[in-house]
Amino acid sequence: MEIITTHTNADFDGLASMVAAKKLYPKATLVFSGSAERPLRDFLSQDIRNLYGFKKIKHIDLASVTRLIVVDTRQGNRLGPLEECLNNPGIEIHLYDHHPDAPGDMQGDVEHIEPIGSTTAIFVALLRAQGMVLFPDEATLMSLGLHEDTGSFLYATTTPADLQAAAWLLEQGADLDIVNQFISRDLSAEQIPLLSLLLENSMTYTVHSVQVTVSRLTLPAYVDDFAVLVRRMMVMENLDAVFSLVCMGERLYLICRSRIPEVNVGIIAREMGGGGHAAAASATIRDKTLFEAEEELLYLLHRQVKPRAMAGELMSSPVITATPDITHKQANDLMARYNINVLPVVRDNTDRKNPTGLLGIISRRDITKAIAHKLGEMPISEYMTTDLAVLPESATQADIQELIIENRQRLIPIIRENIRENTQGEKSESVICGVITRTDLLNLVVNDPAHLPRNLFHEDEHPSSERTRNISSLMTDTLSRDIILLLREIGEIAEDVCMQAYAVGGFARDLLLQTRNLDIDIVAEGDGIVFARELAARKQAAVRTHEKFATATVILADGMRIDVATARLEYYAFPAAMPTVERSSLKQDLFRRDFTINAMAIHLNPKRFGTLVDFFNSQNDLRERRIRVLH
């Protein structure tokens, strides 16, 4: 017997996914694992239950279930009585879910797990791929699932896949009047005073420059559909993130909503015994008072809320610049050498790390046009753009968006004011310490460029936002204690000499594959040779340096070799020439590698030890066993 089910307290995304799964598994029986949310109960008339062939658990012989198709969850403890089926001999489990990985997730024989806004969108893609046609009522139900779990496409977890699914469902005859009827519901006479209580008992905290609203409420009895009130408060007050702790009778609940990437409510709800995704989650809290739960929540907020990204953290540096007297041909060669598309023009770039006197910018497109019009020998000062805005290192994402989106500025120079003394006294001087591009902003807003349609980018743009996660526990499980201690010591030495050190390449790749690899390659942001000599001195080891390529090899007493390289970029003056090496950033160093799976790094400095840095979506390529070239 085959059963299709979803989590207890089912919502529209769960129901829509069950009905969609029935299209793929026509012999399976639809069974709710427990209760449903109130809007869903209002929608589910007896006629609809009969139409789709729902059966109650009491009419199912659980021991006879041979295949369990679970949608919109991977948590076995959210299947109610159907959890018993997991113990059936030879049970086959098929999983369809959009929630992030969590402890206790079931493992399926068939899995379709996508980090998108709704599970319904996963099924829509599968149905479209098989050329299936929907009835209008099926399309309407699936639209309800999409709208509910994406907040009508306003949650930060919404992806292009959700919007594409919605468009296809409209083509299939989805009725948006019905969707609006169940998604945008007026508050009842009983709910209005409860919303007032919720507002009165709320307090806003500033956590890492992010405003988070926490409400605390005690009610004499259970109130159905309280999540609607939390969502309504969020919209009315234009709040970024809301956490509502409400004691109803004998039970304590946490309901949370977020529409900003800095606050992932799913992670916080899981820490408190519940679940959900980044934009909407909940938990039933046991063995804690309301006061104790609030204390734990505030602690988790300070631990889990991500600081708002500032321009100084997002920018790329050092900046490749040009002076106004170079020709268009020289500028074109410079752009080709460094694989860049916009070149800041400065008065003085003698000190490459601190170019001063920003005069303007010139793009590859402008240079190509100038060369095409036989103006290749003209200085770039004749055609550079001088009307541009700059930002300080402290600028926020909102500041960046305003310039790039509203002002249509492709590149933003990030400026630091330096004060220096001269014969006339102190003088302020603007130093270009970094740049932020349009692609950087797209990556920041979407948070995963793999979800962006390729036509959002020009051919010469490469989405490459930094993705990080801490894998120190994986390192402990895979590597020996001696190697862990060695890596920590390398990070401490880097900290002492004011550098950043990373283990890169095959070492990082094989660690994710849980394969031991003792071929340790270190990249230092700074002078790699200076770092290698310091490492050798402290370990009483031999060191061989290669000044031309800014690399060194440290040979430890036991014969182990550690290759150290300066974070660098390479270019070739002519075919078959030896590479010319220049100091650069970690991002540019990784970009010069062959395949994405070899372009990851593990931070070794003490404060970020074990943090995996992935600019190019390499983890997905590794997971999907895909070889993708970088350039």
PyMOL commands that set and color helices and strands:
alter all, ss='L'
color gray80, all
select helices_A, chain A and resi 12-24+38-43+46-52+57-59+62-64+76-78+80-87+119-129+136-150+160-171+176-183+191-200+226-236+265-271+290-304+311-314+328-338+364-372+380-382+397-406+438-446+449-451+454-456+472-478+481-496+506-512+528-539+547-549+586-591+596-598+606-608+618-623
alter helices_A, ss='H'
color red, helices_A
select strands_A, chain A and resi 2-6+29-31+54-55+67-71+92-97+110-113+202-207+210-219+241-248+251-258+275-276+280-285+342-348+356-363+391-392+411-422+425-437+467-470+500-504+520-525+542-546+551-555+561-566+568-571+580-583+600-603+611-614
alter strands_A, ss='S'
color yellow, strands_A
deselect
rebuild
show_as cartoon
